[in-house]
Amino acid sequence: MDLRSRLAAILAGLGVDDNAAGALFDELAERYGEPVRHYHVLGHVEEVLGWLDVLGEDLEDRTAVELAAWFHDAVYDPTASDNEDRSARLAVDRLGALGVPDALSGEVARLVRLTRTHRADPADLDGAVLLDADLAVLGSAPDDYDRYRAAIRLEYGFVAETEFRLGRAAVLRSLAEGSCYRTPTGRDRLEARARANIARELADLGGA
């Protein structure tokens, strides 16, 4: 996937020229390339965009969802608890500077903020698709899942092992409450494998 061209195309539909779109891509690529990141990198954005193509046939606002995918982890500090809010505010700022209408940038920010809790109203199709795409890694093949969990551990390398195990187990149990996925396609294609992966990781965490 040519990520630069994909972002330029979505922004071109909003009247943003190639130079401005390229500058935004360069900034986002730099952010996603920060040394602290091991999973929340540009490759994760590419995976989310790929799953949007699979899950998002009936989106109400495809432009907003796609831009939210670009911005949802634009600010990432593993020691902070407000990354999603800061990412949402960054989206409003950068999109506003490009002349994107306030209503659209506001919807992008709303969608980005959903990724903090991974909870969305049942009627919120756009939110459901974004969240399923963001969590598609849970339903990946076992080897890919193991690389994901290893990368997450590296991002939290400053956390002691016992504390990490407790926190990680709590996150996994929260994600597995009810269904891991909100869209029919997400459930059909990813749910069973996600539950198997989560159960295996929880067992490895020692029942924390």
Beta strands, then each sheet from edge to edge (+ up, - down):
end
